[in-house]
């Protein structure tokens, strides 16, 4: 196994009598892209929210670089204090804020930079994602693909160690979906973060995934490389992949798409 950066052990989350996560074990390698797949409503987004501390698990342990997440956050100071970032399904941009103001928000909330430093970092990030010309535009004035890039810029502005992507291609047409995946892969290489994705876009998402985790019945039933998904045709995972159109005919033109 590669160097494990994010380690999840025995994670459980219940809602009343419903067991959504019932003992999840997952080792996420450092600086990798790991994609979580599974049926709708199976608990993939719940898992991300537990990792991000948006939901409190009922049991289990989440460790970042060998330390329980709560300890690593308490011990961090200044620019190291933010270790996680979260990109929501539908971008979650504030309509009353410009693109630049949306991107700046996490830095302002962290309160360890002055306004000049915030402005410099926001301008640099917008330039990286080719959004400089849209800095003063509001979300309602942006295309779907540009909104995705603004949301990604906001997710990356704090230089997080781990970025959680919850269905990052929701609402996009097939060509733009592929462009978003390429964008995630590109910026993972540039910024060196560890990416954990939830996605239903099978098989497209496998092209940028180092590992795939299949969540089913509250546990991870498969973890491995995309190339290892060729398994017994009678297995439950094979049935799920077939239903998700894994291996369907047709490819997306990588050269002509742009978000």
N, C-alpha and C positions, 0 to 999 in steps of 0.2 A: 504493500500500500504506500502511496505517496505520502509526503509530510502532511499529517492531519492538522488542519487549522481550526475548523469548527467541528466539535464532537457532540453528538446528541445521544444520550443514554437513557433508555426506559421512559421516554416522554409520554405522559398521559394527559388528556384533556377531555373532560366530560361536560355535557350540558344537560343537567338533570340526570335522567337515566340513560341518555344517549352517549355511548362511548365513541367519540370521534377519533381520538388518538389513544391507542391502547397498548403503548409500549414501543414507541418508535426508537430505533437505533440507527444512527447515520453518521458516517465519518466523511467530512467534506475536505478534500485536499486543498492545500494552500494555492492561491492564484489560479484556481480552476473554475470551469463553468459546469455546475451540476444542475441538471434539470429534473424536476419532480413531475411525474406523470401519474394519471389515475382518472377514474371516472368523475364526472361532475358531482359535487356535494360530498366527496369522500373525505375531505379534511385537509386538502393541500394548502389552501389559504390560511386555515387555522394553524397549521404547522408554521408557516412563515410568520404569522402574528405572534405566536409563542416565542419564536426566536428573536423577534424584534421587541419583545416585552410589551406588545400591545394587548396580549392576553396572558394571564398568569396560569401556567400549567398546574395540574393537580398533583403531578408526581414527575420525577425524572430530573435529569441534570443536563444543562447546556453549557459547554465549555468553549472558550475562545483562546486558542494558543496555550492550552493547558491550564487555564484558570476559569473558574465559574464566571459567567458573564457579569453577574452583579459585582464580584470582586474586581474584575478587570476595569469596570466602569468607575467604581469608587476610587481606584488607585490612579486613574489617568488624570492628567492635568493639561490645560491649554489645548493646543491643536491635536493632542492625542486623545482628548476626552470623547470624541465622537468616533465610534468604531463601526457603527451600523448605519446604513441608509436604506430607505424603502421606496420603491417605485410602484405606485398603486395601479390597479387595473385601468381605471379611467382617468389617469394622470393626476387628478385631485388638485388642479391648478385653481388659484383664487381669481375669479373673474374680474374683481375690482383692482387687481394688481397687474402691472405690466409684466412682460416676460422677465425683464431684469429684476424687478421687485420680487417676483416669485422665486427666482434663483437665489436671491440674496437672503430670503427669509430664514433658512437654517443657520446662516452665519450670524444674523441679528439675534436669533433666539439663543445661540450659544454664548453671545456677549463677551467673547474674548478678543475681538478685533475692533479697531476703531472704524469709523465710517469710510475713511479714505482707503484703508486696507480692504474693507468689504467691496467697495467699488472696483478696486483694481482686480480682485479675484473674480468678481462677477464678469467684468469685461473680458478677462482672459478666458474664462470658461465659455462664454458665449462665442468668442472667436474660435475656440477649439471646435465647437459644434456648428460653426458657420451660421450663427444666429445674430451677429452684430447688427445687421440691418433691421432686425425685428425686436431689438431690445426694448423699445418704447411702445410696442404694440401690445394690445390686450389679448387674452386667450380667444375671445370671440372673433378676433381679426386674423387668427392663425389657422392654417390648414391642419388636418389631423396629424400628419407627419411632423409638422413643426411643433405642435403641442407635445408630441412624444419626445422630441429633442429637448424642449424646455424642461419637461419633467425629468429627463435623464441628466440634464445640466444641474438641476436642483439636487438630484440624488448624489451627484459626484462632487459638489462644491465643497463639501467638508473633508474631502480626501478620505473617504471611509475605507476600512479594511474589508468589510463585507457589504455587498449590495444585494438586496432582496428584490426580485422582480416578480410581481404578481400579475400574470397574464399581460405582459407588456405589449402584445400586439392586438388586444381586444379592439374590435371596431375598424380594423384596417383591412384593405383589400389584399389579396395574396401577394402582389408585387411589393407593396409597402411593408407587409409582414416580414418578408425576407430582408428588406433593407434595415429594419429595426434589429433583427438578429445580427446582421453584419455589423451594425453600429455597436451593439453590446460587445461583440467579440473584439472589435477594433479598440474600443476604449478599455476593455479589460487588459489588453496588451499594453496600452499606453500608460494606464494608471496602476496596474498591478493588483487590483482588488480581487477578492474571491467572490464569485457570482453564484447565487442560488436562484433558479427560475422555477416558476410554476407555469406550465404551458400545455395547451391542448393541440398545438400546431405540430402534429406528427405527420410525416417524418421531418419537416423542415427544420425544427429546432435541434434535431440531432446533429446537423451539420456544424453547429458551434459548440456542442456539448462534449465535454471530456468524459463525463459520467452521467448515467441516468438512474434515477431512483423511482421505483414503482410503488406507490402507496395504495394499499388495498386492505380493507377490513381493519383499519386502524394501525397497521404495521407496514414496514418496508419489506416487501416480499422479493424484490430484486434490486441489486445495486451492481452496476458494472459499466463497461464502456458500451457505446452504441453498437459497436461491431459484435458485441456479445449477446445481442438481442435475438439472434437467430437460434431459437430454441425449439423444443418439441412442439409440433403443430397442434398437439392436443392440450397443451398447457393453458392455464387461465390467462397468463400474460400474453401468449400468442393470440388468444381470442380477443383480448382487449385491443392489441395492436391492429388486428385485422379490422375491427370495428372502427378504429380511429384512422383507417385508410393508410396504415403503414405500408410502404412499398407501392403506393398507387402510381400509375403511369403519369408522366408529365413532369416537367421541371420548370423552375422559374428562371428567367433570364437574369443572371446576376449582374451583368454589365450595364444594363440600361435602367435599373431601378434606383431611385433616390428618394429619401424621405424628405 
